[in-house]
Amino acid sequence: MASSSPGAERARPQIGQPTKDAIRAAVRASRAARTPNDRLADDSARTGLVLAALDGVRPGVVAAYANVGGEPGTGELLEALAARGLTVLLPLLAPTAEGPRRAPDWAVYEGRARLRSGLWGIPEPTSEPLGAGAIEQAELVIVPGIAGTLGGDRLGTGGGWYDRALAGTTSERWLLLNDDELYESLPLEEWDLPVSAIVTPTRVVRCR
């Protein structure tokens, strides 16, 4: 019987060649194999750890993401952050009338009912766009990713959105992962930005 306890032990995905594409494919397959109960338990555990880490710290603006597919879920976390009175920004990725975006725009999260399906089915706010520069207001950015290391290296999903959006910003970056998505090392490029912490269902790893 599959366990639904937070951070239930899972074998790290086996990768023949440690290329970015190979790691992404292996982690996505592992995520797809997780049961709904496992995902809910892990999402709830991560949310609790993020909120506990923010006790005594009150960032006025937090940028985050609305999950899609097997990504570590943020639905409960977004609601909890907003309930604390924080301004929560989510990215807008869908093309505009002028064409595709090179970097995300940002808009305020105003509840689940005011989300729409955007690019690749990623939920995004229907509130007024604030411009790409709005990310500079965020004191904390909660980012998605495929894998990370204890030193704070991050392997993203492949679109490069966050690396472009966060280049030159000084906010803390927290990466949400499952426990089996921490690696000793990752293949990286010079534009792959590090994170300051990684939150799994069982721990908060302070990286830098």
Stockholm file with secondary structure:
# STOCKHOLM 1.0

chainA/1-208         MASSSPGAERARPQIGQPTKDAIRAAVRASRAARTPNDRLADDSARTGLVLAALDGVRPGVVAAYANVGGEPGTGELLEALAARGLTVLLPLLAPTAEGPRRAPDWAVYEGRARLRSGLWGIPEPTSEPLGAGAIEQAELVIVPGIAGTLGGDRLGTGGGWYDRALAGTTSERWLLLNDDELYESLPLEEWDLPVSAIVTPTRVVRCR
#=GR chainA/1-208 SS CCCCSTTCCCCCCCCSSCCHHHHHHHHHHHHHTSCHHHHHHHHHHHHHHHHHHTTTCCCSEEECCCCCTTSCCCHHHHHHHHHTTCEEEEEECSCBTTBCCSSCEEEECCCGGGEEECGGGCEEECSCCCCGGGGGGCSEEEECCSEEETTCCEECCSSCHHHHHHTTCCCEEEEECCGGGEESCCCCCTTCCCCSEEECSSCEEECC
#=GC SS_cons         CCCCSTTCCCCCCCCSSCCHHHHHHHHHHHHHTSCHHHHHHHHHHHHHHHHHHTTTCCCSEEECCCCCTTSCCCHHHHHHHHHTTCEEEEEECSCBTTBCCSSCEEEECCCGGGEEECGGGCEEECSCCCCGGGGGGCSEEEECCSEEETTCCEECCSSCHHHHHHTTCCCEEEEECCGGGEESCCCCCTTCCCCSEEECSSCEEECC
//
